[in-house]
Amino acid sequence: MLSKGKVVKFLGLFIVLSVTACTWVKLAPEAKEVRVTTEENVKDCQRKGQASVSLRSKVIGVKRSRDKVKLELQTLGRNSAVNLGGNAIVPASLIEQGKQTFDVYLCP
């Protein structure tokens, strides 16, 4: 039989792992056509501006998965591109403390 202390620790660990695995950022319906690409692929495109996005890279003091943070930042970048009239984004910076900048382009 598990002691009360072990059950509490298990539940606490379960909650932390569940929360850090969650994806909170949702892709806006209008942003589904916005693609993440490279500088090489936007040579014939019109630059529309830049989008700086950020999110929490730690939850309850636990560092979130780098891949999950990267994916969510790209989703935020794609959502932001719609507001700037773009259909493509290119990472313009590295990910630092849950922040990243994207160049936004309108491509034919």
FENQUI-V919136 format. One record per pair of residues at least 12 apart in sequence whose ideal C-beta (glycine too) atoms are under 10 Angstrom apart, sorted by the first residue. I is the first residue (numbers start at 1). GAP is how many residues later the second one is. Records with the same first field share a line. If there is no record, write none. Layout:
I: GAP ; GAP
//
This chain:
12: 48
15: 45
16: 43 ; 44 ; 45 ; 46
17: 45
19: 40 ; 41 ; 43 ; 45
20: 38 ; 39 ; 40 ; 42 ; 43 ; 44 ; 45 ; 48
21: 38 ; 43 ; 44 ; 47
22: 37 ; 42 ; 46
23: 45 ; 48 ; 49 ; 52
24: 31 ; 32 ; 35 ; 48 ; 51
25: 28 ; 30 ; 43 ; 44 ; 46 ; 47 ; 48 ; 49 ; 50 ; 51 ; 53 ; 54
26: 46 ; 49 ; 53
27: 45 ; 47 ; 48 ; 49 ; 51 ; 52
28: 47 ; 48 ; 50 ; 51 ; 52 ; 53 ; 54 ; 55
29: 53
30: 48 ; 49 ; 51 ; 52 ; 53
31: 44 ; 45 ; 46 ; 47 ; 48 ; 49 ; 50 ; 51 ; 52 ; 55 ; 56 ; 58
32: 46 ; 50
33: 45 ; 48 ; 49 ; 54 ; 55
34: 40 ; 41 ; 43 ; 44 ; 45 ; 46 ; 47 ; 48 ; 52 ; 53 ; 54 ; 55 ; 68 ; 70 ; 71
35: 39 ; 43 ; 46 ; 52 ; 53 ; 54 ; 55 ; 70 ; 72
36: 34 ; 35 ; 37 ; 38 ; 39 ; 41 ; 42 ; 45 ; 52 ; 53 ; 54 ; 55 ; 66
37: 50 ; 51 ; 52 ; 53 ; 54 ; 68 ; 70
38: 50 ; 52 ; 53
39: 51 ; 52 ; 53 ; 64 ; 66
40: 50
41: 47 ; 49 ; 64 ; 66
42: 44 ; 46 ; 47 ; 48 ; 61 ; 62 ; 63 ; 64 ; 65
43: 62 ; 64
44: 61 ; 63 ; 64
45: 41 ; 42 ; 43 ; 45 ; 58 ; 59 ; 60 ; 61 ; 62 ; 63
46: 39 ; 40 ; 58 ; 59 ; 60 ; 61 ; 62
47: 37 ; 39 ; 43 ; 56 ; 57 ; 58 ; 59
48: 33 ; 35 ; 36 ; 37 ; 38 ; 39 ; 40 ; 41 ; 55 ; 56 ; 57 ; 58
49: 31 ; 32 ; 34 ; 35 ; 36 ; 37 ; 53 ; 54 ; 55 ; 56
50: 27 ; 30 ; 34 ; 39 ; 40 ; 42 ; 43 ; 51 ; 52 ; 53 ; 54
51: 25 ; 26 ; 27 ; 28 ; 29 ; 30 ; 31 ; 32 ; 33 ; 35 ; 38 ; 41 ; 49 ; 50 ; 51 ; 52 ; 53
52: 24 ; 25 ; 28 ; 40 ; 41 ; 47 ; 48 ; 49 ; 50
53: 19 ; 20 ; 21 ; 22 ; 23 ; 24 ; 25 ; 26 ; 27 ; 36 ; 45 ; 46 ; 47 ; 48 ; 49
54: 19 ; 22 ; 41 ; 42 ; 43 ; 44 ; 45 ; 46 ; 47
55: 13 ; 14 ; 17 ; 18 ; 20 ; 21 ; 43 ; 44 ; 45
56: 13 ; 16 ; 41 ; 42
57: 12 ; 15 ; 16 ; 38 ; 39 ; 40 ; 41 ; 42
58: 39 ; 40
64: 34
66: 29
69: 26 ; 28 ; 29 ; 30 ; 31
70: 21 ; 25 ; 30
72: 26 ; 28
73: 18 ; 22 ; 25 ; 26 ; 27 ; 28 ; 29
74: 15 ; 17 ; 26 ; 28
76: 13 ; 24 ; 26
77: 12 ; 13 ; 14 ; 15 ; 23 ; 24 ; 25 ; 26 ; 27
78: 24 ; 26
80: 22 ; 24
81: 21 ; 22 ; 23 ; 24 ; 25
82: 22
83: 21
84: 18 ; 20 ; 21 ; 22
85: 19 ; 20 ; 21
86: 16 ; 17 ; 18 ; 19 ; 20 ; 21
87: 17 ; 18 ; 19 ; 20 ; 21
88: 14 ; 15 ; 16 ; 17 ; 18 ; 19
89: 12 ; 13 ; 14 ; 15 ; 16
90: 12 ; 13 ; 14 ; 15
91: 12
92: 12
//
